[in-house]
Amino acid sequence: YCLNDGSLVFVLVGSEIVKGFYYAEVSKENMADLRLAAIDRNTKSAGLGFELYIGVLRKLKEIGIKKAITSISPANISVLNIYASLNFKFSNPQITFHWHSPIYKKLTNHNLTD
């Protein structure tokens, strides 16, 4: 599905039931930012995550996308393994603090003038 802003949503359907989705933002430079993916937790062991990722990458290539980027939590080993198996290149690690993270709360409460 193509949304009004040009971003794309890919839906994985099996037996007329949504099994997963992938949301990607596409730039004018023919680059896709793979932003959000999810697989129904009841079907994770069936290899559908890999099938979804492969299907999305194939479709992006078909529509002329030359490069795909994404951000992955280092704690998400399953997704890291999928990307590694697809020969993705990993750049320098970056850290993102989420509002619910205890370290974020410590950092935002810290007085830098002390």
N, C-alpha and C positions, 0 to 999 in steps of 0.2 A: 504494500500500500504506500502511495506517495501522499504525504501530508501537505497542507497548504504552504508551508514554509520550505518545501523541497526536501525535507528529511524523509527517510524511508523507514517503514516498519515491515519486517519479514515475519510471517507467522508459520509455524510448523504445526500441521494438522494431521492427526492420525485417527482413523475410525470416527471421523466427523467431530473430533474433540481437539481443542487447542492443547498442544503438548508443550509449546514454547514460543518465544518471540525474540526478535532482535531489533533494536532501534539504532539507526545510524544517521548521522548528519553528513550531508554531502556538500563540499565546497565547489566554488566555480572553477577551481584548479583541478577538478577531477580527482579529489582526494576524499576518502570516506573516514569519518571519525566514528569508530564502532563504540557506541556509548553505553548501551544497556542490553543485557541478554538475560533470559530466564528460561529454565526448563522445569516443567512440573516435577516436583520432588518424587512423585510416585513412578516416574519413568527415567530417572537419572541413570540407573544402571543399565538401561537398554541401549546406550551409545547414541542417544538422540542428540546430546549436546554436540558431539563431533559432527553428526549429520547436519545439524542446524548451522554450525560455523562454516562447514564446507559449502553448503547450499548458498549461504549469504555471500561468501567470497566469490563463488562462481557467478552469481547473479550480478554482483557489483562489476566483475570483469566484463560481463556481457553488455552492460550499459556504459562501458567506457571508463570506469574508475581505474586509475593507474597506481594508486597507493592507498593503503589502509593503515590507520593508526588507532591506538587504543590506550587506555590506562587500566592496569590490573593491580589489585591488591596483592601484595606478596603472600598473604595468607590464603589466597584462592589457588591452591595447588592444582586443582582439577583444570581450571582455565589456563593456568601457566603451562601445564602439560599439553593441553590441546594446541595452544599457540606454538609451543616448541616443536610439536610433531608436524606442524604446518610450515616449519622453517621461518617463522617470524624472527626478526632481529630485535634484540632488547637493547634499549639505550640506557643511559645512566639512571639509576633509581631516583625517584622523586618521592617525597613524603607529603601526604595530605592528612591534615588533622580534621577529624569530624567533630561537630559540636558536642556529640555525646561521649567523646573520648576523654578519659581522665587526664591525659597529658595536655589536651587542648585547654581544659579548665585550668590546669596549673599555669600554663603559659599565659593565658589571658588575665589571670589574677595576679600575675607577677609584676611588681613595680620595678621598671627598668632603671629608676634613678637610685635605687638602693645599692 
